[in-house]
């Protein structure tokens, strides 16, 4: 893909990423990076850098939209995120010293297991963690 | 639950999840949300909907740290980033609107399916 076609596809894909981000509370890098490397021919590093720059405005717009609807607590989330930001810098430094493939596979198993548990809970109608939050979003 | 959300103080679990989520995010280059949302729900006991909202807000400082430390300057392709962001900003408002309304059971199923997909992608990569 190149030229105008690429840009039309990028905007359309951006909408999909944005919906996933706003609905699921994820940054969207998981979607953007493979797309840019596989479909648009970006290098891994270039895709990750570009992805970071897309994630920031997406998270800001989504968070403001959620705040205006009274979902969650943005002030708490930002404080929580600052802790995460410090840790992510440490993680990036650690990544240089550890075998990436092993880490990735362990993580894939973790994510897959959690996904199965959540989907199972949802299908079974068992949502213990939501008990008693009736007044939360008012 | 409600009083906890109204407080800005970080309880210890939140602190650990922030540390763990950020560490994994930096370590593996994956989004923190994939780690933080499950931990907020399954370990810290947040409601599914609130966990997603808190995760999205937390991604703001985490991505700023990423931009600041990643050496983004030389590698970003600005026009594609702009095109993606133009779409994702519109999408984020739509998605946030859905998150505010969606049935929490359906949200669990959708997110669980998303995680399984991510796990497969990670395994294949």
Interface residues (C-beta under 8 A of the other chain):
Chain A: X6 X7 X10 X11 X12 X13 X14 X15 X16 X17 X18 X19 X20 X21 X22 X23 X24 X25 X26 X27 X28 X29 X30 X32 X33 X34 X36 X40 X42 X43 X45 X46 X48 X49 X50 X52 X53 X54 X55 X56 X57 X58 X59 X60 X61 X62 X63 X65 X66 X69 X70 X71 X72 X73 X74 X75 X76 X77 X78 X79 X80 X81 X82 X83 X84 X85 X86 X87 X88 X89 X90 X91 X92 X93 X94 X95 X98 X100 X103 X104 X105 X107 X108 X109 X111 X112 X114 X115 X116 X117 X118 X119 X120 X121 X122 X123 X125 X127 X129 X130 X132 X133 X135 X136 X137
Chain B: X1 X2 X5 X6 X7 X8 X10 X14 X15 X17 X18 X19 X20 X21 X22 X23 X24 X25 X26 X27 X28 X29 X30 X31 X32 X33 X34 X36 X37 X38 X41 X42 X45 X46 X47 X48 X49 X50 X51 X52 X53 X54 X55 X56 X57 X58 X59 X60 X61 X62 X63 X64 X65 X66 X67 X69 X70 X71 X72 X75 X76 X77 X78 X79 X80 X81 X83 X84 X85 X86 X87 X88 X89 X90 X91 X92 X93 X94 X95 X96 X97 X98 X99 X100 X102 X104 X105 X106 X107 X108 X109 X110 X111 X112 X113 X114 X115 X116 X117 X118 X119 X120 X121 X122 X123 X125
